[in-house]
Amino acid sequence: MIMNILYRLNARLFLSAFVAMGLLFALEKSVEASPGTEVFQRFTQHISAQIVKDKQAFAEADTCTGWFYKKMGKKPPPAAAVEKIHYVPISEPDVTADCAKRYPNGLQAAREAFGYTQQRLSFSLTFFQMALVSDGDDDHAYSTQEMQDVLDAFDRTYRSGQSVDQYVSQLIGLFDRNQPEVQFPALMGSMQTLMNKGYRFTKADQTTLNRELE
């Protein structure tokens, strides 16, 4: 009788321990995540936020360049095309802008800022384009394969079973490492790697990109 009671008690303890281990395992697995909608959205939103800053900086440099030319009684030269994407703000130079204080060295400094900010804006827009291209089926989410491919295009290693934050950090790191120095060669090489695997810039991608240009 006592042996039966002890047997049933041990069985219950074993079962409870087994269930607890299962719950712990499930909890650990819940920390992990597969790439998906949140990863894609947070990655593109990060680039989009930089595009807003780049557009503002470019518009200010453009306005002041025009202001200095007007002050000198000259017409500014036509804007040169920039690699892949060229953004031109629809605005006239504002003579009330505090351009003299912003660029104490005058026209030359404003022109240098214009070229630099234009390049940075073009880079951010092109990187945004790459982020859209790497979403091969245009579902606004990264599958495991798409995540692997975009990381591989930048010579980075994909690790399965990471959290959403870790996946996002990996992707944002690709942008943040290349954006300050406007690394177009690395970006275009990565884009070509994706194209070689069958990824394409679609009409849906163009529609999304157009919203960033507004």
matplotlib code that plots the C-alpha trace (Angstrom):
import matplotlib.pyplot as plt

x = [0.0, 2.7, 4.8, 1.8, 1.4, 5.1, 5.0, 2.0, 3.7, 7.0, 5.0, 3.2, 6.5, 8.1, 5.1, 5.2, 8.9, 8.4, 5.7, 7.8, 10.7, 8.3, 7.1, 10.7, 11.6, 8.6, 9.5, 13.0, 11.8, 9.3, 12.3, 13.5, 11.8, 11.9, 12.4, 9.0, 6.9, 8.3, 11.9, 11.1, 9.1, 11.7, 14.5, 12.8, 11.5, 15.1, 16.3, 13.2, 14.0, 17.4, 16.0, 13.9, 17.0, 19.0, 16.2, 16.1, 19.9, 20.0, 17.2, 19.0, 22.2, 20.3, 18.5, 21.8, 23.7, 20.9, 21.0, 24.7, 24.5, 21.6, 23.6, 26.5, 24.1, 24.8, 22.7, 23.4, 24.7, 22.3, 22.2, 24.4, 22.8, 23.7, 24.1, 20.8, 18.5, 18.4, 16.1, 15.3, 13.2, 10.6, 11.6, 13.0, 16.0, 14.8, 16.6, 15.6, 17.5, 20.5, 22.9, 25.8, 26.0, 25.5, 28.2, 30.7, 33.0, 30.4, 29.4, 32.2, 31.1, 27.5, 28.3, 30.4, 27.5, 25.1, 27.2, 27.7, 24.1, 22.9, 25.2, 24.0, 20.4, 21.0, 22.7, 19.9, 17.3, 19.3, 19.7, 15.9, 15.5, 17.8, 15.7, 12.6, 14.3, 15.3, 11.7, 11.3, 7.6, 6.6, 4.7, 6.4, 8.1, 11.4, 11.3, 14.3, 15.6, 15.3, 17.1, 19.8, 20.2, 20.4, 23.0, 25.0, 24.9, 26.9, 29.1, 27.4, 26.4, 22.8, 22.1, 18.8, 16.8, 17.6, 15.1, 13.4, 15.6, 18.7, 17.6, 16.7, 20.1, 21.9, 20.1, 20.3, 24.0, 24.4, 23.0, 24.7, 28.2, 28.0, 25.9, 28.3, 31.0, 28.5, 29.8, 28.1, 30.5, 29.6, 25.9, 25.8, 27.8, 25.3, 22.4, 24.0, 24.4, 20.6, 19.8, 22.0, 19.8, 16.6, 15.5, 14.0, 12.9, 9.1, 6.3, 5.2, 8.7, 8.6, 5.3, 6.8, 10.0, 8.0, 6.4, 9.9, 10.5, 7.5]
y = [0.0, 2.4, 1.4, 2.2, 5.6, 6.4, 5.2, 7.4, 10.4, 9.9, 9.6, 12.9, 14.6, 13.3, 14.4, 17.9, 18.2, 17.1, 19.7, 22.4, 21.6, 21.8, 25.2, 26.4, 25.2, 26.9, 30.1, 30.0, 29.4, 32.3, 34.6, 33.5, 34.7, 34.2, 37.2, 38.7, 41.8, 43.6, 43.1, 44.5, 47.4, 48.5, 48.2, 50.3, 52.8, 53.3, 54.1, 56.3, 58.4, 59.1, 60.0, 62.7, 64.2, 63.9, 65.7, 68.5, 68.9, 68.8, 71.3, 73.7, 73.4, 73.8, 77.0, 78.6, 77.7, 79.5, 82.4, 82.9, 82.8, 85.3, 87.6, 87.5, 88.2, 84.8, 81.9, 78.5, 75.8, 72.9, 70.2, 67.2, 63.7, 61.5, 57.7, 55.9, 58.2, 62.0, 64.1, 67.7, 69.7, 71.9, 75.2, 78.6, 80.0, 81.8, 85.2, 85.3, 82.2, 82.7, 81.3, 83.7, 82.4, 78.8, 79.0, 81.7, 80.7, 81.6, 80.0, 77.4, 76.0, 75.9, 74.1, 71.5, 71.0, 70.7, 68.0, 66.1, 66.2, 65.2, 62.1, 61.1, 61.5, 59.4, 56.7, 56.5, 56.3, 53.6, 51.6, 51.9, 50.5, 47.6, 46.9, 46.7, 44.6, 42.0, 41.5, 39.3, 38.6, 42.1, 41.0, 43.6, 40.8, 39.0, 35.2, 33.2, 32.9, 36.6, 37.4, 35.0, 36.5, 40.1, 39.4, 37.2, 40.1, 42.2, 39.2, 38.9, 35.6, 34.6, 33.0, 31.2, 31.5, 35.1, 37.5, 40.2, 42.8, 40.9, 40.5, 44.2, 45.2, 43.1, 44.9, 48.4, 47.8, 47.2, 50.7, 52.5, 51.2, 52.2, 55.4, 57.9, 57.5, 57.0, 53.6, 53.3, 50.5, 48.2, 49.0, 48.5, 45.3, 43.9, 45.0, 43.1, 40.0, 40.1, 40.6, 37.6, 35.5, 36.6, 39.6, 42.5, 46.0, 45.7, 48.1, 47.7, 48.7, 51.8, 52.9, 52.6, 54.4, 57.2, 57.9, 58.5, 61.0, 63.1]
z = [0.0, 1.0, -2.0, -4.3, -2.7, -3.1, -6.7, -7.5, -5.8, -7.6, -10.9, -10.2, -9.3, -12.5, -14.6, -12.9, -13.6, -17.2, -17.7, -16.0, -18.4, -21.3, -20.2, -19.7, -23.2, -24.7, -22.9, -24.2, -27.7, -27.4, -27.0, -30.4, -33.6, -37.3, -39.6, -40.5, -40.8, -37.8, -38.9, -42.4, -41.0, -38.4, -40.9, -43.6, -41.0, -39.8, -43.3, -43.9, -40.8, -42.2, -45.6, -43.9, -42.3, -45.6, -47.5, -45.0, -45.1, -48.9, -49.2, -46.9, -48.9, -52.1, -50.9, -49.7, -52.8, -54.8, -52.3, -52.8, -56.6, -56.5, -54.2, -56.7, -59.6, -61.2, -62.2, -60.6, -62.9, -63.7, -61.1, -61.9, -61.9, -59.0, -59.0, -59.5, -57.7, -57.9, -55.6, -56.5, -54.0, -55.5, -53.9, -54.7, -52.9, -49.7, -49.5, -45.8, -45.0, -42.6, -45.2, -44.4, -40.8, -41.8, -44.5, -43.4, -46.2, -48.8, -52.0, -52.1, -48.7, -49.7, -53.0, -51.1, -48.7, -51.6, -53.2, -50.0, -48.8, -52.3, -52.2, -48.7, -49.8, -52.9, -50.8, -48.3, -51.0, -52.9, -49.6, -49.1, -52.6, -51.7, -48.6, -50.8, -53.5, -50.8, -50.0, -53.0, -52.8, -51.8, -48.7, -46.5, -44.4, -44.6, -44.8, -43.5, -47.0, -47.8, -44.5, -45.4, -48.9, -47.8, -45.1, -47.5, -50.1, -47.5, -46.5, -43.1, -41.5, -40.8, -37.5, -36.9, -33.8, -32.9, -31.4, -33.6, -32.0, -33.0, -36.6, -36.8, -35.3, -37.9, -40.8, -39.3, -38.8, -42.5, -43.2, -40.3, -41.2, -44.8, -44.7, -43.0, -45.7, -48.5, -49.5, -52.9, -54.2, -51.3, -51.7, -55.5, -55.2, -52.7, -54.9, -57.8, -55.7, -54.9, -58.6, -59.5, -57.2, -59.0, -56.9, -58.9, -58.3, -58.9, -59.5, -55.9, -54.8, -57.0, -55.5, -52.0, -53.0, -54.6, -51.2, -49.8, -52.6, -51.8]

ax = plt.figure().add_subplot(projection="3d")
ax.plot(x, y, z, "-o")
ax.set_aspect("equal")
plt.show()
